[in-house]
Amino acid sequence: MQKVLIVEDSKVVQQILRHLASQHLNVDIDFAWSLKESKALLKSNRYTLALVDLTLPDAMDAEVVQLTLSQNVPTVVLTSKIDEYSRQQMLEMGVVDYVIKDNRDSYLYAIKLVSRLLRNQGCKALIADDSMISRAVMRQMLEKQLFTVFEAQDGEQALTMLKAEQEIKLLLTDYAMPTMDGFELVKAVRNFRGRDDLAIVGLSGAGTHGLSAKFIKYGANDFLMKPFMNEEFHCRVMQTMEQLNLIADIKDYAHRDYLTGLYNRRYFCQQMDKLLKTGIQHSCLALLDLDLFKEINDKYGHLGGDSILTQVAQLLTDSFSDSLVSRVGGEEFAVLLAEQDIKKAKATFDDFRRKFAENMFSIDEHKLHCTVSIGIARCEFPTLSEVMRHADKALYQAKAQGRNSAVGACTKSNQILEECTT
Ligand SMILES: Nc1nc2c(ncn2[C@@H]2O[C@H](COP(=O)(O)OP(=O)(O)OP(=O)(O)O)[C@@H](O)[C@H]2O)c(=O)[nH]1
């Protein structure tokens, strides 16, 4: 679990930071007022990141910053003033960035900066540059931003690494490199990694006119002229990653059902279409429909019904953590199970159906049981609508035979394979 230390001696500012942190950061946070308190906390905790006030009553000369950095905690500084001397002082100490606290907006900026940095943790970045010194400088800066850093000394090596490692989300590439230059690299990479999947920042030395526009036209997200200022590098990388993260968030929202957080019907159908094209004959599709759900809505109201749907989604996620699980309709769910044998798939869903019937659902202080009917079909047809039609038919039979049952469809002969009741 990520953990953040925030050190601020002003009561009002700490209150603002606490409020903003509760809204924007989903991590453990410790707050300290002084250097003394920070020392005690750092002794017994490991922090992913620190946001610290530059001057404190018991540390007037940035001692708290020296303390967090000496413990290898990447540190963002809050400061009420910035002159060239203190800027240099902070950069030499190796802080990630500094935020000038002159209005409420700057606190929001600081907390959002912490949030963005935390999101970088575990994110992989690749530096492609033939200069060892440049690579070392950028590695240091990226590691301060919590990236896991890889290096390549030319374009070809970078391309090979990007092909092998889909998890790399940021590429910093120089223009002039042996074997394959930055343009060729960007062009080649964009054949298999889109702008919304991999962020690319092009780099080049001064005097190379027109490179920035060319880099961007070939597919880079941004461009930096060497030598760059620490802050410029930091801002460009953060902004580029923020765009990538925003796109990822928007995609995720578009793929998920608002109420339950499960994948929605559209995403499910897209994935199934893709999978059916590549062949998923070894899998079975189950459609699960809650029994007499209307009665729950009638008795406990629509919100009560919604609460049950959320609990059902959790039960499905817990029970089929390795499967594609989706809410495909109002009270209808789908699970793609990696099981070829329909009898075995039916046995799995019978177990789930029993567990479901025994589960105690709750709506406010009320406790209740629910049941579910399940229709299962093998994914042995080329189109989703055919597979769904067979699963639907089996589901219809499960309802017709008294609900709370699972039925497997023998899809080849178009017959229902067998019946199963409790
Ligand atoms: N609370 C809530 N109810 C929903 C939602 N979507 C659909 N429903 C309700 O689900 C109920 C489905 O009712 P029916 O199709 O008659 O089916 P049933 O009562 O479950 O009966 P059987 O399927 O025959 O067992 C309707 O009352 C819908 O209003 C939703 O998002 N939230």
PDBQT file of the ligand as one rigid body, heavy atoms in Angstrom, charges set to zero:
ROOT
HETATM    1  N1  LIG A 501     -33.227  -1.708  -9.154  1.00  0.00    +0.000 N 
HETATM    2  C1  LIG A 501     -33.031  -1.961 -10.446  1.00  0.00    +0.000 A 
HETATM    3  N2  LIG A 501     -33.916  -2.710 -11.118  1.00  0.00    +0.000 NA
HETATM    4  C2  LIG A 501     -33.699  -2.976 -12.416  1.00  0.00    +0.000 A 
HETATM    5  C3  LIG A 501     -32.606  -2.452 -13.102  1.00  0.00    +0.000 A 
HETATM    6  N3  LIG A 501     -32.663  -2.888 -14.392  1.00  0.00    +0.000 NA
HETATM    7  C4  LIG A 501     -33.766  -3.643 -14.483  1.00  0.00    +0.000 A 
HETATM    8  N4  LIG A 501     -34.410  -3.732 -13.290  1.00  0.00    +0.000 N 
HETATM    9  C5  LIG A 501     -35.636  -4.397 -12.931  1.00  0.00    +0.000 C 
HETATM   10  O1  LIG A 501     -35.513  -5.793 -13.080  1.00  0.00    +0.000 OA
HETATM   11  C6  LIG A 501     -36.841  -6.336 -13.145  1.00  0.00    +0.000 C 
HETATM   12  C7  LIG A 501     -36.891  -7.463 -14.116  1.00  0.00    +0.000 C 
HETATM   13  O2  LIG A 501     -38.165  -7.981 -14.045  1.00  0.00    +0.000 OA
HETATM   14  P1  LIG A 501     -38.678  -9.158 -14.944  1.00  0.00    +0.000 P 
HETATM   15  O3  LIG A 501     -38.091  -9.060 -16.310  1.00  0.00    +0.000 OA
HETATM   16  O4  LIG A 501     -40.148  -9.190 -14.836  1.00  0.00    +0.000 OA
HETATM   17  O5  LIG A 501     -38.013 -10.428 -14.324  1.00  0.00    +0.000 OA
HETATM   18  P2  LIG A 501     -38.006 -10.998 -12.860  1.00  0.00    +0.000 P 
HETATM   19  O6  LIG A 501     -38.911 -10.275 -11.931  1.00  0.00    +0.000 OA
HETATM   20  O7  LIG A 501     -36.581 -11.038 -12.441  1.00  0.00    +0.000 OA
HETATM   21  O8  LIG A 501     -38.566 -12.443 -13.073  1.00  0.00    +0.000 OA
HETATM   22  P3  LIG A 501     -37.870 -13.681 -13.785  1.00  0.00    +0.000 P 
HETATM   23  O9  LIG A 501     -36.763 -13.181 -14.622  1.00  0.00    +0.000 OA
HETATM   24  O10 LIG A 501     -38.950 -14.295 -14.619  1.00  0.00    +0.000 OA
HETATM   25  O11 LIG A 501     -37.401 -14.566 -12.712  1.00  0.00    +0.000 OA
HETATM   26  C8  LIG A 501     -37.778  -5.159 -13.517  1.00  0.00    +0.000 C 
HETATM   27  O12 LIG A 501     -38.574  -4.828 -12.404  1.00  0.00    +0.000 OA
HETATM   28  C9  LIG A 501     -36.792  -4.023 -13.831  1.00  0.00    +0.000 C 
HETATM   29  O13 LIG A 501     -37.317  -2.757 -13.474  1.00  0.00    +0.000 OA
HETATM   30  C10 LIG A 501     -31.697  -1.621 -12.371  1.00  0.00    +0.000 A 
HETATM   31  O14 LIG A 501     -30.683  -1.118 -12.891  1.00  0.00    +0.000 OA
HETATM   32  N5  LIG A 501     -31.942  -1.408 -11.075  1.00  0.00    +0.000 N 
ENDROOT
TORSDOF 0
